[in-house]
Amino acid sequence: MPSSELWAGALSLLLIHHETGCPHSALNAVRLLERLCEMDGVDAETRNLCERASARLSRQQETRHACTA
């Protein structure tokens, strides 16, 4: 099971992104969530939530950087 520091880090990055719109926080949250998904001891429901959050953040970043030309 991942340590509480990893979970706290992911939650912190999500909140920073939500509060400020910081794209670096979103990118780092995606990376950390993906890492958490791959760790042993994570149950299926938690893994699914991490994957959904990661995918949503990734889509937001792609939309934000999409070229309108």
Biopython code that builds the backbone (N, CA, C, O; Angstrom):
import numpy as np
from Bio.PDB.StructureBuilder import StructureBuilder

atoms = [
    (1, "MET", "N", (0.845, -1.184, 0.000)),
    (1, "MET", "CA", (0.000, 0.000, 0.000)),
    (1, "MET", "C", (0.886, 1.241, 0.000)),
    (1, "MET", "O", (1.838, 1.330, 0.775)),
    (2, "PRO", "N", (0.573, 2.196, -0.868)),
    (2, "PRO", "CA", (1.356, 3.426, -0.927)),
    (2, "PRO", "C", (1.299, 4.190, 0.400)),
    (2, "PRO", "O", (0.324, 4.094, 1.146)),
    (3, "SER", "N", (2.349, 4.937, 0.674)),
    (3, "SER", "CA", (2.411, 5.686, 1.925)),
    (3, "SER", "C", (1.439, 6.863, 1.905)),
    (3, "SER", "O", (1.000, 7.318, 0.849)),
    (4, "SER", "N", (1.124, 7.335, 3.091)),
    (4, "SER", "CA", (0.200, 8.466, 3.197)),
    (4, "SER", "C", (0.799, 9.729, 2.585)),
    (4, "SER", "O", (0.062, 10.619, 2.162)),
    (5, "GLU", "N", (2.132, 9.818, 2.534)),
    (5, "GLU", "CA", (2.773, 10.982, 1.925)),
    (5, "GLU", "C", (2.470, 11.077, 0.428)),
    (5, "GLU", "O", (2.277, 12.175, -0.096)),
    (6, "LEU", "N", (2.427, 9.935, -0.261)),
    (6, "LEU", "CA", (2.101, 9.934, -1.686)),
    (6, "LEU", "C", (0.650, 10.365, -1.918)),
    (6, "LEU", "O", (0.366, 11.151, -2.822)),
    (7, "TRP", "N", (-0.248, 9.854, -1.109)),
    (7, "TRP", "CA", (-1.653, 10.253, -1.243)),
    (7, "TRP", "C", (-1.810, 11.739, -0.945)),
    (7, "TRP", "O", (-2.525, 12.446, -1.656)),
    (8, "ALA", "N", (-1.140, 12.213, 0.108)),
    (8, "ALA", "CA", (-1.226, 13.631, 0.462)),
    (8, "ALA", "C", (-0.642, 14.498, -0.647)),
    (8, "ALA", "O", (-1.169, 15.571, -0.941)),
    (9, "GLY", "N", (0.441, 14.038, -1.263)),
    (9, "GLY", "CA", (1.044, 14.784, -2.361)),
    (9, "GLY", "C", (0.108, 14.892, -3.549)),
    (9, "GLY", "O", (-0.021, 15.962, -4.144)),
    (10, "ALA", "N", (-0.541, 13.801, -3.898)),
    (10, "ALA", "CA", (-1.477, 13.814, -5.019)),
    (10, "ALA", "C", (-2.650, 14.746, -4.728)),
    (10, "ALA", "O", (-3.052, 15.524, -5.592)),
    (11, "LEU", "N", (-3.193, 14.673, -3.532)),
    (11, "LEU", "CA", (-4.309, 15.535, -3.159)),
    (11, "LEU", "C", (-3.880, 17.000, -3.147)),
    (11, "LEU", "O", (-4.626, 17.865, -3.606)),
    (12, "SER", "N", (-2.708, 17.283, -2.637)),
    (12, "SER", "CA", (-2.198, 18.648, -2.613)),
    (12, "SER", "C", (-2.068, 19.222, -4.016)),
    (12, "SER", "O", (-2.473, 20.356, -4.271)),
    (13, "LEU", "N", (-1.505, 18.439, -4.920)),
    (13, "LEU", "CA", (-1.353, 18.897, -6.306)),
    (13, "LEU", "C", (-2.699, 19.126, -6.972)),
    (13, "LEU", "O", (-2.870, 20.090, -7.719)),
    (14, "LEU", "N", (-3.650, 18.250, -6.706)),
    (14, "LEU", "CA", (-5.001, 18.433, -7.261)),
    (14, "LEU", "C", (-5.623, 19.728, -6.759)),
    (14, "LEU", "O", (-6.235, 20.470, -7.528)),
    (15, "LEU", "N", (-5.464, 19.998, -5.466)),
    (15, "LEU", "CA", (-6.032, 21.219, -4.903)),
    (15, "LEU", "C", (-5.342, 22.464, -5.445)),
    (15, "LEU", "O", (-6.007, 23.454, -5.748)),
    (16, "ILE", "N", (-4.028, 22.428, -5.569)),
    (16, "ILE", "CA", (-3.303, 23.565, -6.126)),
    (16, "ILE", "C", (-3.781, 23.842, -7.546)),
    (16, "ILE", "O", (-4.021, 24.991, -7.918)),
    (17, "HIS", "N", (-3.916, 22.784, -8.331)),
    (17, "HIS", "CA", (-4.400, 22.958, -9.695)),
    (17, "HIS", "C", (-5.812, 23.539, -9.704)),
    (17, "HIS", "O", (-6.109, 24.452, -10.474)),
    (18, "HIS", "N", (-6.665, 23.015, -8.858)),
    (18, "HIS", "CA", (-8.055, 23.488, -8.812)),
    (18, "HIS", "C", (-8.126, 24.954, -8.379)),
    (18, "HIS", "O", (-8.905, 25.732, -8.931)),
    (19, "GLU", "N", (-7.315, 25.326, -7.395)),
    (19, "GLU", "CA", (-7.372, 26.677, -6.844)),
    (19, "GLU", "C", (-6.683, 27.709, -7.737)),
    (19, "GLU", "O", (-7.098, 28.867, -7.778)),
    (20, "THR", "N", (-5.641, 27.302, -8.446)),
    (20, "THR", "CA", (-4.842, 28.272, -9.192)),
    (20, "THR", "C", (-4.849, 28.054, -10.693)),
    (20, "THR", "O", (-4.505, 28.956, -11.458)),
    (21, "GLY", "N", (-5.241, 26.854, -11.120)),
    (21, "GLY", "CA", (-5.181, 26.531, -12.541)),
    (21, "GLY", "C", (-3.772, 26.227, -13.020)),
    (21, "GLY", "O", (-3.527, 26.179, -14.226)),
    (22, "CYS", "N", (-2.851, 26.022, -12.103)),
    (22, "CYS", "CA", (-1.453, 25.782, -12.451)),
    (22, "CYS", "C", (-1.308, 24.496, -13.282)),
    (22, "CYS", "O", (-1.623, 23.409, -12.799)),
    (23, "PRO", "N", (-0.831, 24.621, -14.536)),
    (23, "PRO", "CA", (-0.695, 23.434, -15.383)),
    (23, "PRO", "C", (0.399, 22.484, -14.896)),
    (23, "PRO", "O", (0.317, 21.278, -15.129)),
    (24, "HIS", "N", (1.416, 23.013, -14.226)),
    (24, "HIS", "CA", (2.480, 22.138, -13.715)),
    (24, "HIS", "C", (1.969, 21.255, -12.585)),
    (24, "HIS", "O", (2.364, 20.095, -12.461)),
    (25, "SER", "N", (1.092, 21.811, -11.767)),
    (25, "SER", "CA", (0.490, 21.014, -10.700)),
    (25, "SER", "C", (-0.358, 19.897, -11.281)),
    (25, "SER", "O", (-0.345, 18.775, -10.776)),
    (26, "ALA", "N", (-1.097, 20.203, -12.345)),
    (26, "ALA", "CA", (-1.913, 19.180, -12.993)),
    (26, "ALA", "C", (-1.040, 18.076, -13.572)),
    (26, "ALA", "O", (-1.328, 16.892, -13.397)),
    (27, "LEU", "N", (0.021, 18.466, -14.258)),
    (27, "LEU", "CA", (0.920, 17.485, -14.850)),
    (27, "LEU", "C", (1.542, 16.593, -13.783)),
    (27, "LEU", "O", (1.605, 15.374, -13.948)),
    (28, "ASN", "N", (2.000, 17.192, -12.695)),
    (28, "ASN", "CA", (2.611, 16.405, -11.623)),
    (28, "ASN", "C", (1.580, 15.538, -10.907)),
    (28, "ASN", "O", (1.899, 14.434, -10.468)),
    (29, "ALA", "N", (0.351, 16.027, -10.786)),
    (29, "ALA", "CA", (-0.711, 15.213, -10.186)),
    (29, "ALA", "C", (-0.990, 13.994, -11.062)),
    (29, "ALA", "O", (-1.157, 12.887, -10.551)),
    (30, "VAL", "N", (-1.040, 14.194, -12.382)),
    (30, "VAL", "CA", (-1.249, 13.068, -13.302)),
    (30, "VAL", "C", (-0.154, 12.027, -13.119)),
    (30, "VAL", "O", (-0.435, 10.833, -13.018)),
    (31, "ARG", "N", (1.075, 12.476, -13.079)),
    (31, "ARG", "CA", (2.201, 11.542, -12.920)),
    (31, "ARG", "C", (2.120, 10.783, -11.609)),
    (31, "ARG", "O", (2.351, 9.575, -11.569)),
    (32, "LEU", "N", (1.793, 11.487, -10.539)),
    (32, "LEU", "CA", (1.708, 10.835, -9.241)),
    (32, "LEU", "C", (0.524, 9.883, -9.173)),
    (32, "LEU", "O", (0.643, 8.791, -8.616)),
    (33, "LEU", "N", (-0.614, 10.277, -9.728)),
    (33, "LEU", "CA", (-1.771, 9.384, -9.746)),
    (33, "LEU", "C", (-1.492, 8.117, -10.545)),
    (33, "LEU", "O", (-1.890, 7.025, -10.139)),
    (34, "GLU", "N", (-0.814, 8.257, -11.673)),
    (34, "GLU", "CA", (-0.458, 7.078, -12.467)),
    (34, "GLU", "C", (0.491, 6.165, -11.700)),
    (34, "GLU", "O", (0.388, 4.941, -11.775)),
    (35, "ARG", "N", (1.402, 6.766, -10.974)),
    (35, "ARG", "CA", (2.325, 5.969, -10.156)),
    (35, "ARG", "C", (1.568, 5.236, -9.057)),
    (35, "ARG", "O", (1.833, 4.064, -8.792)),
    (36, "LEU", "N", (0.634, 5.918, -8.422)),
    (36, "LEU", "CA", (-0.162, 5.286, -7.374)),
    (36, "LEU", "C", (-0.983, 4.123, -7.927)),
    (36, "LEU", "O", (-1.138, 3.101, -7.259)),
    (37, "CYS", "N", (-1.508, 4.274, -9.138)),
    (37, "CYS", "CA", (-2.299, 3.210, -9.768)),
    (37, "CYS", "C", (-1.490, 1.934, -9.964)),
    (37, "CYS", "O", (-2.025, 0.828, -9.894)),
    (38, "GLU", "N", (-0.215, 2.101, -10.206)),
    (38, "GLU", "CA", (0.645, 0.955, -10.502)),
    (38, "GLU", "C", (1.172, 0.248, -9.259)),
    (38, "GLU", "O", (1.773, -0.821, -9.366)),
    (39, "MET", "N", (0.957, 0.827, -8.089)),
    (39, "MET", "CA", (1.525, 0.268, -6.869)),
    (39, "MET", "C", (0.714, -0.919, -6.361)),
    (39, "MET", "O", (-0.506, -0.980, -6.508)),
    (40, "ASP", "N", (1.435, -1.854, -5.761)),
    (40, "ASP", "CA", (0.790, -3.006, -5.131)),
    (40, "ASP", "C", (-0.007, -2.549, -3.920)),
    (40, "ASP", "O", (0.375, -1.598, -3.237)),
    (41, "GLY", "N", (-1.097, -3.219, -3.662)),
    (41, "GLY", "CA", (-1.886, -2.955, -2.480)),
    (41, "GLY", "C", (-2.996, -1.946, -2.681)),
    (41, "GLY", "O", (-3.740, -1.663, -1.742)),
    (42, "VAL", "N", (-3.129, -1.394, -3.875)),
    (42, "VAL", "CA", (-4.213, -0.456, -4.150)),
    (42, "VAL", "C", (-5.419, -1.255, -4.639)),
    (42, "VAL", "O", (-5.324, -2.016, -5.602)),
    (43, "ASP", "N", (-6.543, -1.073, -3.966)),
    (43, "ASP", "CA", (-7.732, -1.840, -4.359)),
    (43, "ASP", "C", (-8.294, -1.324, -5.674)),
    (43, "ASP", "O", (-7.954, -0.229, -6.120)),
    (44, "ALA", "N", (-9.148, -2.116, -6.281)),
    (44, "ALA", "CA", (-9.674, -1.817, -7.616)),
    (44, "ALA", "C", (-10.454, -0.506, -7.659)),
    (44, "ALA", "O", (-10.337, 0.243, -8.628)),
    (45, "GLU", "N", (-11.240, -0.218, -6.640)),
    (45, "GLU", "CA", (-12.024, 1.014, -6.631)),
    (45, "GLU", "C", (-11.137, 2.248, -6.552)),
    (45, "GLU", "O", (-11.368, 3.234, -7.251)),
    (46, "THR", "N", (-10.128, 2.188, -5.703)),
    (46, "THR", "CA", (-9.191, 3.306, -5.572)),
    (46, "THR", "C", (-8.385, 3.477, -6.854)),
    (46, "THR", "O", (-8.148, 4.597, -7.307)),
    (47, "ARG", "N", (-7.971, 2.362, -7.429)),
    (47, "ARG", "CA", (-7.239, 2.410, -8.701)),
    (47, "ARG", "C", (-8.098, 3.066, -9.778)),
    (47, "ARG", "O", (-7.604, 3.883, -10.554)),
    (48, "ASN", "N", (-9.372, 2.714, -9.828)),
    (48, "ASN", "CA", (-10.291, 3.297, -10.804)),
    (48, "ASN", "C", (-10.432, 4.814, -10.589)),
    (48, "ASN", "O", (-10.423, 5.575, -11.556)),
    (49, "LEU", "N", (-10.560, 5.249, -9.347)),
    (49, "LEU", "CA", (-10.663, 6.677, -9.057)),
    (49, "LEU", "C", (-9.407, 7.427, -9.486)),
    (49, "LEU", "O", (-9.491, 8.510, -10.065)),
    (50, "CYS", "N", (-8.245, 6.848, -9.202)),
    (50, "CYS", "CA", (-6.987, 7.475, -9.606)),
    (50, "CYS", "C", (-6.882, 7.570, -11.128)),
    (50, "CYS", "O", (-6.444, 8.588, -11.663)),
    (51, "GLU", "N", (-7.279, 6.519, -11.812)),
    (51, "GLU", "CA", (-7.237, 6.518, -13.274)),
    (51, "GLU", "C", (-8.186, 7.558, -13.853)),
    (51, "GLU", "O", (-7.840, 8.255, -14.807)),
    (52, "ARG", "N", (-9.384, 7.667, -13.279)),
    (52, "ARG", "CA", (-10.353, 8.662, -13.753)),
    (52, "ARG", "C", (-9.846, 10.077, -13.530)),
    (52, "ARG", "O", (-9.951, 10.923, -14.418)),
    (53, "ALA", "N", (-9.297, 10.340, -12.348)),
    (53, "ALA", "CA", (-8.766, 11.679, -12.056)),
    (53, "ALA", "C", (-7.607, 12.010, -12.976)),
    (53, "ALA", "O", (-7.511, 13.129, -13.481)),
    (54, "SER", "N", (-6.732, 11.052, -13.195)),
    (54, "SER", "CA", (-5.595, 11.249, -14.086)),
    (54, "SER", "C", (-6.053, 11.555, -15.505)),
    (54, "SER", "O", (-5.537, 12.467, -16.151)),
    (55, "ALA", "N", (-7.020, 10.788, -15.982)),
    (55, "ALA", "CA", (-7.528, 10.989, -17.339)),
    (55, "ALA", "C", (-8.209, 12.350, -17.477)),
    (55, "ALA", "O", (-8.028, 13.027, -18.489)),
    (56, "ARG", "N", (-8.977, 12.755, -16.490)),
    (56, "ARG", "CA", (-9.662, 14.045, -16.549)),
    (56, "ARG", "C", (-8.656, 15.191, -16.560)),
    (56, "ARG", "O", (-8.801, 16.134, -17.338)),
    (57, "LEU", "N", (-7.647, 15.119, -15.714)),
    (57, "LEU", "CA", (-6.621, 16.167, -15.703)),
    (57, "LEU", "C", (-5.875, 16.222, -17.031)),
    (57, "LEU", "O", (-5.570, 17.302, -17.538)),
    (58, "SER", "N", (-5.587, 15.062, -17.582)),
    (58, "SER", "CA", (-4.884, 15.010, -18.873)),
    (58, "SER", "C", (-5.717, 15.646, -19.969)),
    (58, "SER", "O", (-5.195, 16.405, -20.785)),
    (59, "ARG", "N", (-7.011, 15.344, -19.997)),
    (59, "ARG", "CA", (-7.900, 15.935, -21.005)),
    (59, "ARG", "C", (-7.986, 17.447, -20.850)),
    (59, "ARG", "O", (-8.000, 18.171, -21.845)),
    (60, "GLN", "N", (-8.043, 17.931, -19.614)),
    (60, "GLN", "CA", (-8.089, 19.372, -19.375)),
    (60, "GLN", "C", (-6.840, 20.056, -19.929)),
    (60, "GLN", "O", (-6.921, 21.129, -20.526)),
    (61, "GLN", "N", (-5.698, 19.428, -19.725)),
    (61, "GLN", "CA", (-4.452, 20.022, -20.190)),
    (61, "GLN", "C", (-4.381, 20.009, -21.715)),
    (61, "GLN", "O", (-3.888, 20.963, -22.317)),
    (62, "GLU", "N", (-4.867, 18.941, -22.344)),
    (62, "GLU", "CA", (-4.871, 18.864, -23.806)),
    (62, "GLU", "C", (-5.790, 19.932, -24.393)),
    (62, "GLU", "O", (-5.447, 20.570, -25.389)),
    (63, "THR", "N", (-6.943, 20.125, -23.785)),
    (63, "THR", "CA", (-7.899, 21.122, -24.254)),
    (63, "THR", "C", (-7.332, 22.520, -24.096)),
    (63, "THR", "O", (-7.496, 23.368, -24.973)),
    (64, "ARG", "N", (-6.676, 22.754, -22.993)),
    (64, "ARG", "CA", (-6.122, 24.072, -22.700)),
    (64, "ARG", "C", (-5.017, 24.439, -23.689)),
    (64, "ARG", "O", (-4.849, 25.612, -24.024)),
    (65, "HIS", "N", (-4.255, 23.430, -24.164)),
    (65, "HIS", "CA", (-3.133, 23.687, -25.049)),
    (65, "HIS", "C", (-3.470, 23.447, -26.524)),
    (65, "HIS", "O", (-2.591, 23.488, -27.385)),
    (66, "ALA", "N", (-4.742, 23.200, -26.802)),
    (66, "ALA", "CA", (-5.125, 22.912, -28.191)),
    (66, "ALA", "C", (-4.974, 24.181, -29.041)),
    (66, "ALA", "O", (-5.332, 25.281, -28.618)),
    (67, "CYS", "N", (-4.453, 23.999, -30.210)),
    (67, "CYS", "CA", (-4.260, 25.112, -31.149)),
    (67, "CYS", "C", (-5.581, 25.428, -31.824)),
    (67, "CYS", "O", (-6.287, 24.518, -32.259)),
    (68, "THR", "N", (-5.922, 26.700, -31.917)),
    (68, "THR", "CA", (-7.186, 27.100, -32.525)),
    (68, "THR", "C", (-7.001, 27.566, -33.962)),
    (68, "THR", "O", (-7.935, 28.086, -34.573)),
    (69, "ALA", "N", (-5.806, 27.381, -34.500)),
    (69, "ALA", "CA", (-5.539, 27.857, -35.861)),
    (69, "ALA", "C", (-6.205, 27.012, -36.913)),
    (69, "ALA", "O", (-6.070, 27.289, -38.105)),
]
sb = StructureBuilder()
sb.init_structure("model")
sb.init_model(0)
sb.init_chain("A")
sb.init_seg("    ")
for serial, (resi, resn, name, xyz) in enumerate(atoms, 1):
    if name == "N":
        sb.init_residue(resn, " ", resi, " ")
    sb.init_atom(name, np.array(xyz, "f"), 0.0, 1.0, " ", f" {name:<3s}", serial, name[0])
structure = sb.get_structure()
